[in-house]
Amino acid sequence: MHGLYLVWLVHERGFAPALVATMLAAGDLCVFVLEVPTGWVADRLGHRRSLIIGSFVQVLGMLAFWFAASAPALLAASLLIAAADAFRSGADEALLYRSCVALGREADFQAIESRTGSIGLVALVLLLVGGGGLVTVAGYTPAWIAEITLCATGLVLAWLMVEPPAASLEPDAVAGPRAQWSGSGWRVFTCLVLPGALIDGLASVASFLAQTGADAEVLGVTGLVAAITLSEAAGTYVAARGWRNDGRLHLLLLACAAAVLAASLMMSAGAAAAAVALAFFPGLIHPLRAVALQRVAADGVRARTASFASACDMACTTLGLVAAGALSARRRRS
């Protein structure tokens, strides 16, 4: 059902587009508000338990979404799904990192995080195409059954995971960066958190402008979204390579992304190419940021650190969409 929620809600369930947009926006706001609190819960109760809670709530939210027949029911479903996303956000990254440390494979975390992220994005494209085909051939009911089955599979996988023990000895790869950034929270935010969040905002501007251009049509937009996702997957795959992963690299990537967007805004054409090119940068920087933040975070605040970065991403993406909407309206008037 990925990519088909809006069509299903408006054309099958009969909800007004404005109401749907409001409910989905409420869900995004809920994720933003819950990011850090659920990260705290994950650090206190265990990252595996947080993933189990999030996956269970995801199943409930999807069931509520499927059967929602009124605005309050749709709002409740949106909030449930938002809570599920918040409980999983940060906990997955922290659990993977701590597992690598426990197995003596801390150096492999960057490659594992990057490759799994790349595989996930490619799978998202396949699900987008497969979901559309399933709905076309068999209707929405089988598609919803497949969606909820996948969510339930995630719950089973979370249940089968093992919570690694707290690290008693830190690898040299962790001790060095943590000592370097110790006591400099603003430097961590400015050099490690903010560049990735701003790149997300720049990418959202380019994507919005490309998808709402004067020549936009359904088939073209579908292909564009697939190309954008594959470009992000390519960036995530490249992140698995060896990089000097410090604040200077993150700031350099931000400067490059800003230059690409600025160039696209000065040209009358090329919005789609710019959107695809800019999607590469979030895919590249987020795995690198995950490694950097996990290495400087203390063992008891790993999920909170990742969740805070995710909340900053969401804030910049939202601001980027607002700016893109204003820019698009201005272009239409001129």
Secondary structure, 3 states (H helix, E strand, C coil): CCCCHHHHHHHHCCCCHHHHHHHHHHHHHHHHHHHHHHHHHHHHHCHHHHHHHHHHHHHHHHHHHHHCCCHHHHHHHHHHHHHHHHHHCCHHHHHHHHHHHHCCCHHHHHHHHHHHHHHHHHHHHHHHHHHHHHHHHHCHHHHHHHHHHHHHHHHHHHHHCCCCCCCCCCCHHHHHHHHHHCCCHHHHHHHHHHHHHHHHHHHHHHHHHHHCCCCCCHHHHHHHHHHHHHHHHHHHHHCCCCCCCCHHHHHHHHHHHHHHHHHHHHCCCCHHHHHHHHHHHHHHHHHHHHHHHHHHCCHHHHHHHHHHHHHHHHHHHHHHHHHHHHHHHHHHHC
